[in-house]
Amino acid sequence: MSVPALRFKEFNSSWEVAKLGDLLGEKISNGEMIGKSDFVQDSGNFYLIQLNDLYESNIQLLVNKLQMVKFNEKAKSVEVGDTLINRVSIKPEGVGKVTVITVLPSNLRTIFESNMFRVRFASEKVYQLFFAYFSLTKSYEKQKLALSKTTNQSSLSQSDISFIEISYPKIPEQTKIANFLTAVDEKITQLSQKTNLLNLYKKGVMQKIFSQELRFKDDDGREFPDWDFVELEKVATKVNKKNKDLSISNVLTNSATQGIVSQSDYFDRDIANQNNLGGYYIVGTDDFVYNPRISANALVGPIKRNHLTIGVMSPLYTVFRFTKGNLNFYEQYFQTNHWHDYMKSISNTGARHDRMNITNESFFGLPLPCPVEKEQLKIANFLIAIDDKITQSQAELDAVKQYKQGLLQQMFV
């Protein structure tokens, strides 16, 4: 019988293989059909776990502030240790998502809606957290996708779930594997919280710096002069050079979340027609680019600095190059929302709902803070130091996530 590539040394017995339906302590249960009239403010007799609650969790669901419903007393309840499996999902990856209930409200019972199944394993056969981690492996994903039916939305039936095949050792080994991976998840949670806190700290500090609530001092302890404000056209020029000779084929794009990136990498394919690149602007390193496309991460469109390489960008973008000032300072400034009100004020209200419609003249009238260069440098260096810590924390987080993925492929069959 097969055994995993990575195993705790105290275990050497063979792993067994069985279908999920043969490992249950009781029949798989469907959730309850909940109507609008069942929801109440604070006088229900049940807490309700809904499909979206499971999307917010990883493996273990800590239930705290759930919606209350008033429902039939004979409803199927959920207990600590129960496994819930998404029956349907708009997104394919959401179908078959497994969550183990670890904490429940103390006073009232908890039920679950009809978009999920309740699974209770026979305690002598499967430890529920072992199965939950198995559900993150390629073996489970492959079986789930093969079983799921694609109509208007992906779905799994009770029969589908029952036919999923699991390789498993005895309970002590299952428990040790699950506990080890839980410890890895706890490390991931800690690093995620650290990264989030650093991002929140930076956001708060930037707000204070660029509203001048927080000011830096010169090296001799003296106050820096009051800030001037100048129009963008006073410190930068528009880049108008086009790729007429087609000498540059590297097409760049401006992502609100990733900054200036290669278009082929961002979209996993080339979007631009190579025959039309003659009309694209040539973007050099350290040039800034405004993308008028609105998104949740860029409410007036992002302005990003090109750290990548020389390339070309669509004429739909506005490319500009600073002639004065500290580039790091202005790069940090464009990460704030201090310039958003001006952009909203000059945008044509008749523009598409997903794109700002701004003339070049209005855009280059954007007022920018212009403290003395020494203060610009101090501000930039301070914020870059925070960025370095965020980058380091994110790298640690990514490394642990990658480590976990490796474990999942090696600790299961």
N, C-alpha and C positions, 0 to 999 in steps of 0.2 A: 504494500500500500504506500502511496506517496506521502512524503513528509516535506515540510517547508525548508527552504534554503537556510533560514536563520532560525535557531531554536535555543531555548534555555537548556543548559547542559544537564539539568537534573531530570529531563524528560526524554524518553527514548521509545515509547510505545507507538505503534502505528496509528495513523489518523483514519477515521471512518468517513464514509461518504453516504449521505442520505438526502432525500428531498425534504424541504422545509415542512411539508404537510405531515411527514412521519415523525417530526420532532416536537410536536405540539402537545401541550397539556390539555388543551380544549380547542374546539373549533374556532377558526378565524371569525371575528365579528365585524359586521358593518357598523358604521356610525349612524347617528340619528339625523333624520331630515328636520332641519330647524327652519321655522318660518319667521317672518318679521314680527309677528305678534308674540313670539316666545321671548323676545329680548325685553329685559326690564332694567331699571336703573340700579336698584339695590335690594330688591326683595325676592330674588330668584332662589330656587332650591338647588341649583347646579351652577358650577363654573363650566364654561364651554371652551374646549380647545378647537380652534379653527385651523384651516390649512395654512394660512399666513403665519400663524404662530410657529409652525414647524420650519418655515423658511428662515426665520430669524435665528434658529438654533443650529448647532453643529451636530453633535451626537446626543448629548444629554439635554433634555428640556427642563429648565428650572421654571416652573409655573408660578407666577406671582400675581400680576394684575390682569386677569382674564375677564372677558365679558361674562355677565351673569344672565342666566335664562331661567324661566319658570317652565318646567317640563314634567312629563309623565314620570311618576315615581318608579316605574318599571324600566326606565331607560338604562341602557348598558353603561356602567360607570367605568372609570379608569383608576387604576391603583398604581402606587409606586412600583416600578419594575416592569410595568407593561411596555410593550413595544408598539409604536404607532407607525404605520407605513402609508405614505401618500398613495391613494388609489388613482388620482388624476392630477394633471398639471397642465397649464398652458405651455410651460417650457418643458421640453423633453427630459432635461436633466432632473427636473423636479419629481417625475414619476418614480415611485418606488423609494423615495427618500425615507430613511429609517431614523426614528428618534426614540430614545428610551426616556421614560418619565422618571425623574429622580427626586423631584420635590413637588408636593401638591399643597393647595390651601388647606389649612387645618380644620376649618369649621364645616364647609359644605363639600358635597361630592362633586366630582368632575366627570363630564361626559365629552364625547367627541362627535364632530359632524360627519356627514355621510361621504365626504371626500377622502376618507381614510379608513384603514382597517386597524383593528386591535388584535395583536398577536401575543399569545401567552405560551411560552415554551415549557416543556416538561423540565422541571428543575434539575433532574438527574442527567439530562441530555445536553442542554444548551444554556450557557450563561448569556443573558440578553445583551450585555455590552460587547461580548465577543461577536455576536451576530451583527451588532450595529457597526463595528469596525470592519467586519467582513463586507458589509454593504458598500464600503468605500473602495473596494478592490476592483481591478479590471474584470475579474471573473464574474462578480455580481453584476457589474455594469453591462457586460456583454450579454448575460442571460436576460437581464431586465429589458434591454432594448430588443432582443429577439422575441420576447414574449409580449411586449407592449403593442397595442393596436393603435394605429394612427388614423383617426377619423378627423373630426373637427379639433380634437385635442387628444393627446396621448393618454392611455389609460391601462390599468392592470385589473384583472378580475381576481376573485378569491382563488380560482383554479390556477391562474398564472402564478400567483405568489406561492401556492402549495408545491408547484413543480420546480421551483428554484432549488438547485442542487448545492449542497454545502459540504465541504470537507472540514472535519472538526476532530480535535483530540478530546481527552477526558477533561472533566470540569476543572480540576486544579490547574491544568495547563491553560485552558481557556481563560480562567480568571487571571492568571499571571500575565498573559498577553494583553488582555483588556486593561488591566491596571497599569501596565507599563505604557501603553499608548495613551491612557488617560493622563498620566504624568507628562507626557510629551504635549498633549493638548493644553494642559495647564500652563506649560512654558510658553506655548503659542499665545495663549490668552494674556499672559503677563507682558509679553513683548508687544502685542497689539495695543494693550492699554498704554504702555510706555510711549509707543509711537504716536498714538492719538493724543496723549497729553502734551507731547512736545509740539505737535501741530497746533493744538489749541493755545499753548503758551505763545508760540510764535505769532499766531493770529491776533492775540490780545496785545502783545508788545508792539506789533506793527500798527495797530489802531492808535495806540498811545503816541508812537513816534511820529506818524504822519499827520496826526491832529495836533502835534507839538505839545501834547500834555507831558511827554517825556523828552527832555532835551539833554544832549551831550555837552561836555565842556572841553575846552582846549586843553592841551597837555599841561599848561601852566595853571590850570584851574579857573581860567576866565570864561565868562559866558560867550558863546558864539553870537554873532549879530542875528537880528530877526531875519526870518526867511523872506526872500523875494519870490514872486510868482511870475513866470514868463510863459508866453505862448510856445507851443511845440516848434513852430516854424523859426523861432529865434535860436533854438539849440540843435535842430535837426533838419535834414534835407530829405526830400522824397527821392527814392531810388526809381529812376525811369528807364534805366538801360535794359533793353530787351535782348533776347537770345536769337537775334536775327540770323546769325550764321550757323545756328543749330550746333554750336560747339559743346554745349552742355546738355546732357541727357538725364542728369540726376534730378528727378522731380521731388520737391519737398512739399509738405503740408503742415498746417498749424493746428495742432490738437490742443484743446483746452486743458486736458489732463497730462499730456505727455510732452507738450512743447513742440518745437520744430523737429519733425521726424521725416524719414524717407517715406514717400507715398506708398511705394511697393511693400515696405515692411508694415506700415500702418493698416493697409487694406488687404494685405496678403496677395496683392496683384497690382499691376499697373493700371491706373484709371485714365491718365492723360493720353491722348493720341499723340504719338511721337511726331507726327507730321505737323502738329499745331504748336509745337514748342517754341517756334520763332516769335510768337506773341507773348511769351511768358517773361516775367521780370527775372533778372539775374540777382540772386540773393547771396551776399557774401557773409562770411562769419562775422558775428557781432552786429549784423543788421537786425532791426526789429521789424516784426510783421504783425499787422492787425488783420484778424479774420472777422468779418462782420457777422458770421453765423452765430446765432444765439443758442445757448444750451443751459442746462441746469447748473453746469460748472462754470459758465461764462455768460452772465446775464446781459451783457452788452457786446459780447464777442471778446475773445482773448487777444492780448498783445504779448507776444513772446519773442525772445532773443534767440538768434540762430547760433547755437553752440556746435552744430554738427559739421557742416562742410559747405563749400560753395555749391549752389544748385539753382534751380529755377522754380518759380511759383506762379500760379494762375494770376492773371491781371485782376481777378476779383478781390485779391488781397491788396492791402496798402503796405508797401515796404518803405522804411525810412532808416536813416543813418544819423546817429548823433555826431555833432561837430564840437559840442561842449559838454562838460559834466562827466560824472562818474557813471560808467555803464552799469556797474553792479547796483548802484543806488537806484537808478531808474528801472532796472529790471525788478528789483524788490518792490518799488512803488507800484508797478503795473500788476503786482499780485494782490494789491488791496482793492477796495471798492471806492476809494476816494475820488477817482476820476469818472465814476459811472454816471453821476447826476448830469455832468456836462454832456456826455454822450447821448443820454436820453433826451436832453433838451434840444439837441441839434438833429436828431433822427427824424426823418420824414414819417409822419404818422400813417401814411398810406403804404408803407413798406410791407413786404411779406412778413408774416408773423414770426418766422424763424430767422430773419435776417435784418440787421440794421441798415437803413438807407441813409448814408451820410456823404456829403460832398467832400472833396479833397480840401477845399478852402476851409470848411467848418472843422474838419478833422485836425488840420494843422493849427487851428486856433485853440486847441486843447491846452488849458492852463496847467503848468507843471510847477511843483515846488522847486525852488532853486536856492538852497542854503549854500554857504560858502563851501569850497571844495574839501576843506579839512573835515567839516561836519559830515558832508556826504560820505567821505571815506570811512569815518568812524561808524556811521549808521550801517553802511554796506558791510563792513567787516563784522560787526556785531551780529547782523542777521544771517550772514553767510556761516558764521560759527554755529548758529542754531541749525541751519540747513545741514551742516556736516553731521551734527548729532542725530538729526532725523534720518539722514541717509544711512548712517551706521546702524541705527536701531532697525530700520527697514531691512537692511541687509541681513542682520541677525535673524529677524523674523522670517525672511524668505529662506534662509539656510535651514532653519528648524522645520519649516513647512516642507522643504525638499527632503530633509532627513526623514520626516514622517512618511512621505510618499514612498521612499525607498523601503522603509520598514513594512508598510502595508503590502508591498509586492513580495517581500521576502519572508514575512512571518505567517503568511497564509498560503494554502495550496490552491 
